[in-house]
Amino acid sequence: MGNQSKDPEGKAKIYLTKIIGGKVFESVIEKGSGNSTLLGTSGYSLIADGDNLGRIKNRISIECPVCGCSKEKFEDTGRFGCPECYQVFGPFLTSMLRKMHKGVRHVGKIPRSRVTKEVIEEKVKVLSDELAQAVKFENFEEAARLRDEIRGLQDSLKSEL
């Protein structure tokens, strides 16, 4: 994409790299040259000339500066390379975890001795949301299973009172 640095003479330069149809186009824009207005105008976009944002977004690779772990490597292995990765990939972590798991909140098993009214109510709420999605997508077998599970949990709440 774009990168800005200074050469030994102290002049700012912007390096632009575009990949269109498999061909690489590189250009250098020096501050103060006639090309600097290219980036100075409001509304300029590096993809303004017809590239698909979705395709470009998928090509962007982010790496941890400490260990070199990439976003793609984390998505493949499910493991970070170092503690700094949490800072580097923080903005992407929720969406990456949603792809790997059902959600971003741990909902593991709870020992029967620790099950409380609040836990059951939370489970009923989650199942109700899943039931609404199943009905929305006309998955009636799943909806019936969820409905029965919700009724069982509600019955257990009533029996505790």
ROLUMMAR-361328 format. One record per residue: residue number from 1; residue in three letters; x, y, z of N, C-alpha, C in turn. Coordinates in pm, 1 decimal. Layout:
! residues N
ATOM     k     r       n_px       n_py       n_pz      ca_px      ca_py      ca_pz       c_px       c_py       c_pz
ATOM   NUM   ALA          X          Y          Z          X          Y          Z          X          Y          Z
...
//
This chain:
! residues 161
ATOM     k     r       n_px       n_py       n_pz      ca_px      ca_py      ca_pz       c_px       c_py       c_pz
ATOM     1   MET       86.1     -116.7        0.0        0.0        0.0        0.0       90.4      122.5        0.0
ATOM     2   GLY       79.8      208.5       94.5      159.9      329.2       96.8      254.7      327.2      213.6
ATOM     3   ASN      368.9      388.0      198.1      466.8      393.8      303.8      535.4      529.0      291.7
ATOM     4   GLN      562.3      594.5      404.7      625.6      725.0      399.2      756.6      717.5      475.3
ATOM     5   SER      861.5      772.8      417.1      990.0      776.1      484.9     1067.6      897.7      436.6
ATOM     6   LYS     1183.5      919.8      495.4     1269.3     1030.8      454.5     1399.1      974.4      400.4
ATOM     7   ASP     1446.7     1035.3      292.3     1575.2      992.5      239.9     1685.3     1063.0      318.2
ATOM     8   PRO     1811.4     1029.8      293.6     1921.6     1090.7      369.1     1924.9     1242.9      358.9
ATOM     9   GLU     1871.3     1300.0      252.2     1871.0     1445.4      236.9     1760.0     1509.7      317.7
ATOM    10   GLY     1673.3     1432.0      379.5     1567.8     1485.4      462.7     1437.3     1511.6      389.9
ATOM    11   LYS     1428.7     1475.4      262.1     1305.7     1495.5      186.4     1209.7     1380.1      212.6
ATOM    12   ALA     1083.9     1414.6      237.1      983.9     1310.1      260.3      947.7     1244.4      127.7
ATOM    13   LYS      934.9     1113.3      130.6      895.6     1037.7       12.2      781.5      944.1       50.4
ATOM    14   ILE      693.0      922.9      -43.3      585.4      826.7      -24.7      600.8      721.3     -132.1
ATOM    15   TYR      606.1      595.7      -89.8      620.2      483.7     -181.1      483.3      417.5     -195.9
ATOM    16   LEU      431.7      412.1     -316.6      303.5      350.3     -344.6      324.8      222.7     -424.6
ATOM    17   THR      260.4      115.6     -381.8      266.2      -10.5     -454.6      123.7      -57.3     -476.6
ATOM    18   LYS       87.5      -79.3     -602.0      -43.8     -130.8     -637.5      -24.9     -261.0     -712.3
ATOM    19   ILE     -113.6     -354.9     -686.8     -112.6     -480.0     -761.3     -247.9     -489.7     -829.9
ATOM    20   ILE     -245.1     -482.8     -961.4     -368.7     -487.2    -1039.9     -354.8     -599.0    -1141.0
ATOM    21   GLY     -444.7     -695.4    -1131.8     -440.9     -807.5    -1225.7     -310.4     -883.1    -1222.0
ATOM    22   GLY     -247.4     -891.6    -1105.2     -122.7     -964.2    -1091.9        0.7     -883.8    -1129.3
ATOM    23   LYS      -17.2     -762.3    -1182.2       97.0     -677.9    -1218.3      123.1     -579.1    -1105.8
ATOM    24   VAL      249.3     -557.2    -1074.6      289.0     -467.7     -966.8      324.8     -331.7    -1025.7
ATOM    25   PHE      263.5     -226.1     -972.0      292.8      -89.1    -1011.7      346.4      -16.4     -889.6
ATOM    26   GLU      468.3       35.9     -900.9      529.6      107.3     -789.9      558.8      250.1     -833.2
ATOM    27   SER      540.9      342.9     -738.7      574.8      482.0     -768.0      624.3      548.7     -640.3
ATOM    28   VAL      710.0      649.4     -659.5      765.0      725.2     -548.4      722.0      870.1     -567.1
ATOM    29   ILE      665.0      927.0     -463.4      621.4     1066.7     -468.7      703.3     1143.3     -366.1
ATOM    30   GLU      776.4     1245.6     -413.4      855.9     1327.3     -322.9      775.5     1449.3     -283.1
ATOM    31   LYS      786.3     1486.1     -156.2      716.8     1605.7     -108.7      776.7     1726.1     -179.9
ATOM    32   GLY      689.9     1809.8     -230.6      735.5     1927.7     -302.3      738.9     1908.8     -452.1
ATOM    33   SER      726.5     1782.8     -496.5      722.7     1760.1     -640.9      580.5     1782.1     -690.0
ATOM    34   GLY      563.8     1785.0     -819.2      431.1     1806.2     -877.0      333.1     1696.8     -840.3
ATOM    35   ASN      382.0     1577.5     -811.0      294.7     1465.9     -776.9      238.1     1473.6     -636.2
ATOM    36   SER      290.4     1562.7     -551.6      244.9     1565.0     -413.2       98.5     1606.7     -403.3
ATOM    37   THR       48.3     1676.5     -505.7      -92.9     1715.0     -501.7     -182.8     1593.4     -516.3
ATOM    38   LEU     -127.9     1485.5     -566.8     -206.0     1363.5     -582.8     -264.2     1317.9     -449.6
ATOM    39   LEU     -182.3     1324.4     -344.1     -229.4     1282.6     -213.4     -283.4     1398.5     -131.8
ATOM    40   GLY     -260.9     1519.1     -172.0     -305.1     1635.5      -97.3     -451.2     1668.9     -119.1
ATOM    41   THR     -510.1     1620.5     -226.5     -649.8     1652.6     -252.7     -739.1     1572.0     -161.2
ATOM    42   SER     -848.2     1634.6     -120.5     -939.5     1561.3      -32.8    -1014.6     1457.3     -114.6
ATOM    43   GLY    -1040.6     1344.7      -52.2    -1117.2     1240.8     -118.0    -1035.7     1148.3     -205.6
ATOM    44   TYR     -905.5     1161.4     -207.1     -824.1     1071.7     -287.9     -825.0      933.1     -225.0
ATOM    45   SER     -835.1      833.2     -306.8     -835.2      696.1     -259.3     -738.1      615.6     -343.9
ATOM    46   LEU     -660.7      532.5     -278.0     -567.6      447.8     -351.6     -640.7      346.6     -437.8
ATOM    47   ILE     -767.7      324.4     -409.6     -844.5      228.9     -487.3     -949.4      298.6     -573.3
ATOM    48   ALA     -932.9      427.9     -593.2    -1034.1      505.0     -664.8    -1048.9      462.7     -809.9
ATOM    49   ASP     -947.5      399.4     -866.1     -957.0      365.7    -1007.2    -1013.2      226.1    -1030.8
ATOM    50   GLY    -1111.2      186.1     -949.7    -1189.9       69.3     -982.9    -1154.2      -59.9     -914.1
ATOM    51   ASP    -1051.1      -63.7     -831.2    -1018.8     -188.7     -763.4    -1127.5     -222.2     -662.5
ATOM    52   ASN    -1148.3     -348.1     -641.5    -1248.9     -395.4     -547.5    -1190.4     -392.8     -406.8
ATOM    53   LEU    -1252.7     -318.1     -317.1    -1201.8     -303.9     -180.9    -1191.2     -438.0     -110.2
ATOM    54   GLY    -1288.6     -525.6     -130.1    -1286.4     -656.4      -65.6    -1165.9     -737.9     -105.9
ATOM    55   ARG    -1131.2     -735.2     -234.6    -1014.9     -810.8     -281.3     -887.0     -753.5     -222.9
ATOM    56   ILE     -876.5     -621.1     -219.4     -755.6     -557.9     -166.2     -744.7     -582.7      -16.8
ATOM    57   LYS     -857.2     -572.2       54.0     -856.9     -592.8      198.3     -804.3     -731.9      232.8
ATOM    58   ASN     -839.6     -832.8      153.6     -795.1     -968.7      180.3     -646.2     -986.8      154.2
ATOM    59   ARG     -584.3     -900.7       75.4     -441.6     -912.1       45.0     -354.0     -845.2      149.0
ATOM    60   ILE     -411.3     -759.3      232.9     -331.6     -687.1      331.4     -285.4     -785.7      437.7
ATOM    61   SER     -157.2     -792.3      460.2     -101.7     -884.0      558.4      -40.0     -803.4      671.4
ATOM    62   ILE      -79.7     -835.1      792.9      -27.4     -766.6      910.5       58.5     -866.3      985.0
ATOM    63   GLU      176.6     -821.1     1028.0      268.6     -907.3     1100.3      311.1     -841.7     1230.4
ATOM    64   CYS      335.1     -924.1     1330.2      386.9     -876.9     1458.1      533.0     -836.4     1438.2
ATOM    65   PRO      571.9     -716.0     1479.7      710.7     -673.6     1460.3      809.2     -749.3     1548.7
ATOM    66   VAL      760.9     -812.1     1655.3      850.7     -881.8     1747.2      880.4    -1024.1     1699.2
ATOM    67   CYS      773.9    -1101.3     1669.3      795.5    -1242.9     1636.7      769.3    -1276.2     1489.8
ATOM    68   GLY      707.9    -1183.4     1415.1      681.3    -1207.9     1273.8      556.7    -1288.7     1245.8
ATOM    69   CYS      477.9    -1317.2     1348.5      353.2    -1392.9     1330.1      256.1    -1308.3     1247.3
ATOM    70   SER      193.9    -1369.5     1147.7       99.6    -1296.4     1063.1      -43.9    -1328.5     1103.2
ATOM    71   LYS     -135.4    -1244.3     1058.6     -277.2    -1265.5     1084.4     -321.0    -1399.8     1025.2
ATOM    72   GLU     -273.3    -1430.8      906.1     -308.7    -1555.6      839.8     -257.8    -1676.2      918.8
ATOM    73   LYS     -135.4    -1665.1      974.0      -78.9    -1775.2     1051.7     -162.3    -1799.3     1177.2
ATOM    74   PHE     -206.3    -1689.1     1242.7     -289.7    -1705.5     1360.8     -421.8    -1772.1     1325.2
ATOM    75   GLU     -482.6    -1729.9     1211.6     -609.0    -1789.5     1170.8     -592.3    -1938.2     1139.3
ATOM    76   ASP     -476.7    -1977.7     1085.4     -451.6    -2118.4     1052.9     -424.4    -2202.8     1177.4
ATOM    77   THR     -338.6    -2151.1     1267.7     -294.9    -2230.9     1381.8     -375.2    -2205.6     1508.6
ATOM    78   GLY     -435.0    -2086.3     1519.7     -506.6    -2051.3     1642.3     -414.0    -2011.6     1755.6
ATOM    79   ARG     -286.5    -1985.0     1723.3     -188.2    -1950.1     1826.1     -109.5    -1826.2     1785.2
ATOM    80   PHE      -84.6    -1740.2     1883.4        1.3    -1625.3     1861.9      144.6    -1665.1     1887.3
ATOM    81   GLY      237.5    -1584.0     1836.1      379.2    -1613.2     1853.4      439.2    -1553.6     1978.5
ATOM    82   CYS      381.6    -1441.9     2029.4      436.5    -1376.4     2147.5      328.2    -1288.5     2211.3
ATOM    83   PRO      352.6    -1235.6     2330.9      252.6    -1150.1     2396.0      222.9    -1021.3     2318.6
ATOM    84   GLU      317.7     -971.3     2243.0      297.4     -847.9     2165.4      189.5     -867.0     2058.2
ATOM    85   CYS      168.5     -989.3     2014.3       67.6    -1018.4     1911.4      -71.0     -971.4     1954.6
ATOM    86   TYR      -99.9     -977.7     2085.1     -231.3     -934.3     2133.3     -252.9     -785.8     2107.0
ATOM    87   GLN     -147.0     -706.4     2115.5     -157.6     -564.2     2086.1     -169.2     -539.5     1935.9
ATOM    88   VAL      -88.7     -611.2     1858.5      -86.2     -592.3     1713.8     -218.9     -632.8     1650.4
ATOM    89   PHE     -270.7     -748.1     1690.6     -391.5     -802.5     1628.2     -518.3     -769.9     1706.0
ATOM    90   GLY     -507.0     -689.1     1810.7     -621.2     -654.8     1895.5     -746.6     -612.1     1820.4
ATOM    91   PRO     -735.9     -519.0     1723.7     -856.6     -475.2     1652.9     -923.7     -586.1     1571.1
ATOM    92   PHE     -850.0     -689.5     1535.3     -903.9     -796.9     1452.4     -943.0     -919.9     1533.8
ATOM    93   LEU     -907.3     -920.5     1661.7     -920.3    -1040.6     1743.0    -1064.2    -1090.2     1753.7
ATOM    94   THR    -1159.4    -1000.8     1776.8    -1298.9    -1043.4     1793.6    -1350.4    -1112.2     1668.2
ATOM    95   SER    -1326.5    -1053.9     1552.1    -1376.9    -1115.3     1429.1    -1305.0    -1247.2     1399.9
ATOM    96   MET    -1175.9    -1255.7     1430.8    -1103.0    -1380.0     1407.7    -1153.2    -1490.3     1500.5
ATOM    97   LEU    -1181.2    -1455.0     1627.1    -1230.9    -1555.1     1721.0    -1371.5    -1600.9     1684.4
ATOM    98   ARG    -1452.8    -1509.9     1632.6    -1587.9    -1548.8     1589.6    -1581.8    -1650.9     1476.2
ATOM    99   LYS    -1480.6    -1640.9     1389.4    -1464.8    -1738.4     1281.7    -1424.2    -1874.8     1336.3
ATOM   100   MET    -1344.9    -1876.4     1444.7    -1292.4    -2000.8     1499.0    -1388.3    -2069.5     1595.3
ATOM   101   HIS    -1468.0    -1990.4     1666.4    -1553.8    -2042.9     1771.5    -1696.9    -1994.2     1752.4
ATOM   102   LYS    -1788.2    -2045.0     1835.4    -1926.4    -1998.9     1828.8    -1940.1    -1854.5     1874.4
ATOM   103   GLY    -1854.4    -1809.5     1961.8    -1862.5    -1673.1     2013.3    -1730.8    -1632.7     2074.2
ATOM   104   VAL    -1731.7    -1518.3     2141.8    -1609.4    -1468.6     2203.6    -1618.7    -1475.1     2356.0
ATOM   105   ARG    -1724.0    -1535.9     2406.0    -1742.9    -1549.7     2549.6    -1738.8    -1697.9     2584.6
ATOM   106   HIS    -1661.7    -1733.3     2687.1    -1650.0    -1873.5     2726.1    -1780.9    -1920.4     2788.4
ATOM   107   VAL    -1832.9    -2029.2     2734.0    -1957.4    -2084.9     2786.5    -1938.9    -2234.7     2811.3
ATOM   108   GLY    -1828.0    -2269.2     2871.0    -1797.5    -2408.8     2897.3    -1889.1    -2468.8     3002.4
ATOM   109   LYS    -1866.9    -2594.8     3030.2    -1950.3    -2665.3     3126.4    -1926.0    -2612.8     3267.0
ATOM   110   ILE    -2032.3    -2614.0     3345.7    -2026.1    -2567.9     3483.7    -2065.0    -2685.7     3572.1
ATOM   111   PRO    -1989.4    -2712.4     3678.2    -2027.6    -2821.8     3767.8    -2169.5    -2799.8     3822.7
ATOM   112   ARG    -2245.0    -2908.6     3837.3    -2384.0    -2897.4     3884.5    -2393.7    -2822.1     4016.4
ATOM   113   SER    -2294.1    -2835.4     4100.9    -2297.4    -2767.8     4231.0    -2285.0    -2615.9     4216.7
ATOM   114   ARG    -2237.3    -2569.0     4104.2    -2216.8    -2425.7     4081.7    -2325.0    -2361.8     3994.2
ATOM   115   VAL    -2420.9    -2440.8     3946.0    -2526.1    -2386.1     3860.4    -2620.4    -2303.6     3946.8
ATOM   116   THR    -2636.2    -2177.1     3908.4    -2723.8    -2086.6     3983.4    -2840.0    -2043.2     3894.9
ATOM   117   LYS    -2934.7    -1975.1     3956.0    -3050.8    -1924.8     3883.5    -3006.2    -1831.6     3770.2
ATOM   118   GLU    -2907.7    -1747.5     3798.1    -2858.9    -1652.5     3698.1    -2796.4    -1724.3     3578.7
ATOM   119   VAL    -2724.3    -1833.1     3605.6    -2661.2    -1909.8     3498.6    -2768.3    -1970.2     3407.8
ATOM   120   ILE    -2871.8    -2026.4     3469.4    -2979.9    -2086.8     3391.1    -3053.0    -1980.2     3310.6
ATOM   121   GLU    -3079.2    -1864.8     3370.4    -3147.3    -1756.3     3298.7    -3064.2    -1708.0     3179.9
ATOM   122   GLU    -2933.8    -1700.0     3198.2    -2845.2    -1658.8     3088.8    -2848.5    -1762.2     2976.8
ATOM   123   LYS    -2848.0    -1889.2     3013.5    -2853.6    -1996.8     2913.8    -2985.8    -1990.8     2836.6
ATOM   124   VAL    -3096.3    -1963.6     2906.4    -3227.4    -1950.0     2841.2    -3224.8    -1833.3     2743.0
ATOM   125   LYS    -3161.0    -1723.3     2782.5    -3152.3    -1605.7     2693.9    -3073.7    -1638.7     2567.6
ATOM   126   VAL    -2960.7    -1705.5     2582.9    -2877.8    -1742.7     2467.3    -2954.2    -1838.3     2376.0
ATOM   127   LEU    -3019.8    -1937.4     2436.7    -3096.4    -2033.3     2356.7    -3214.4    -1966.5     2286.4
ATOM   128   SER    -3275.1    -1867.9     2350.8    -3386.2    -1794.7     2287.8    -3337.8    -1718.6     2164.9
ATOM   129   ASP    -3220.4    -1659.6     2174.1    -3162.3    -1590.4     2058.2    -3135.2    -1689.7     1945.0
ATOM   130   GLU    -3081.2    -1807.5     1981.1    -3055.6    -1910.9     1880.7    -3186.7    -1960.2     1819.5
ATOM   131   LEU    -3291.5    -1970.7     1902.6    -3423.2    -2013.2     1854.7    -3477.3    -1913.4     1752.5
ATOM   132   ALA    -3463.5    -1785.0     1782.7    -3510.0    -1682.2     1689.7    -3436.4    -1692.1     1556.1
ATOM   133   GLN    -3305.9    -1717.7     1559.6    -3228.9    -1732.8     1435.8    -3272.1    -1857.5     1358.5
ATOM   134   ALA    -3297.3    -1967.3     1431.7    -3339.4    -2090.2     1365.3    -3474.4    -2071.3     1295.7
ATOM   135   VAL    -3566.6    -2001.3     1361.5    -3697.5    -1974.2     1300.5    -3681.8    -1881.3     1180.9
ATOM   136   LYS    -3596.4    -1780.7     1195.0    -3573.3    -1685.0     1086.2    -3524.4    -1755.9      960.0
ATOM   137   PHE    -3435.9    -1854.4      977.9    -3380.5    -1926.8      863.8    -3457.1    -2055.9      833.0
ATOM   138   GLU    -3574.2    -2069.0      895.0    -3665.0    -2181.2      870.4    -3600.6    -2316.9      897.4
ATOM   139   ASN    -3516.8    -2322.2      998.8    -3456.0    -2448.6     1042.9    -3542.8    -2499.8     1158.8
ATOM   140   PHE    -3655.9    -2560.0     1124.8    -3757.3    -2591.3     1224.3    -3718.3    -2709.0     1314.6
ATOM   141   GLU    -3637.4    -2802.9     1266.0    -3592.9    -2912.3     1351.6    -3506.8    -2858.1     1465.9
ATOM   142   GLU    -3414.5    -2770.7     1430.6    -3328.0    -2708.4     1531.6    -3411.5    -2621.0     1625.8
ATOM   143   ALA    -3508.7    -2549.7     1569.6    -3595.7    -2464.2     1651.2    -3673.1    -2548.0     1753.6
ATOM   144   ALA    -3722.9    -2663.8     1712.3    -3797.4    -2750.6     1804.1    -3705.8    -2802.6     1915.1
ATOM   145   ARG    -3581.4    -2839.6     1878.9    -3485.5    -2886.9     1979.2    -3454.1    -2777.4     2081.0
ATOM   146   LEU    -3431.1    -2655.5     2030.4    -3402.7    -2542.3     2118.7    -3522.7    -2510.3     2207.5
ATOM   147   ARG    -3642.3    -2514.2     2150.1    -3764.4    -2487.6     2226.7    -3776.5    -2585.5     2342.8
ATOM   148   ASP    -3751.9    -2713.4     2315.5    -3761.2    -2815.8     2420.1    -3655.5    -2794.1     2528.7
ATOM   149   GLU    -3535.5    -2756.4     2486.7    -3428.6    -2730.9     2583.5    -3462.7    -2611.0     2671.4
ATOM   150   ILE    -3517.3    -2506.0     2609.6    -3558.2    -2387.2     2685.3    -3666.2    -2424.2     2786.4
ATOM   151   ARG    -3766.1    -2502.8     2743.9    -3874.0    -2544.2     2834.9    -3818.2    -2624.9     2951.9
ATOM   152   GLY    -3722.9    -2712.9     2924.4    -3661.4    -2792.2     3031.5    -3589.9    -2704.4     3132.4
ATOM   153   LEU    -3517.0    -2605.3     3084.1    -3447.1    -2513.6     3174.5    -3545.5    -2428.7     3254.3
ATOM   154   GLN    -3652.8    -2382.6     3189.3    -3754.0    -2302.9     3259.8    -3824.6    -2386.3     3365.6
ATOM   155   ASP    -3849.8    -2514.3     3334.7    -3910.3    -2603.5     3434.1    -3818.0    -2622.2     3553.9
ATOM   156   SER    -3687.2    -2635.1     3527.0    -3592.6    -2651.5     3637.3    -3585.7    -2524.6     3723.7
ATOM   157   LEU    -3602.7    -2407.7     3661.3    -3608.1    -2282.2     3737.8    -3731.5    -2279.4     3826.6
ATOM   158   LYS    -3846.1    -2321.3     3773.6    -3970.1    -2321.7     3852.3    -3961.2    -2419.0     3969.1
ATOM   159   SER    -3896.3    -2532.8     3948.4    -3887.6    -2632.6     4055.1    -3794.7    -2586.8     4167.6
ATOM   160   GLU    -3697.7    -2498.4     4136.9    -3607.3    -2446.7     4237.8    -3675.5    -2344.7     4327.5
ATOM   161   LEU    -3776.0    -2274.1     4275.2    -3843.4    -2168.9     4352.8    -3934.4    -2222.8     4452.9
//
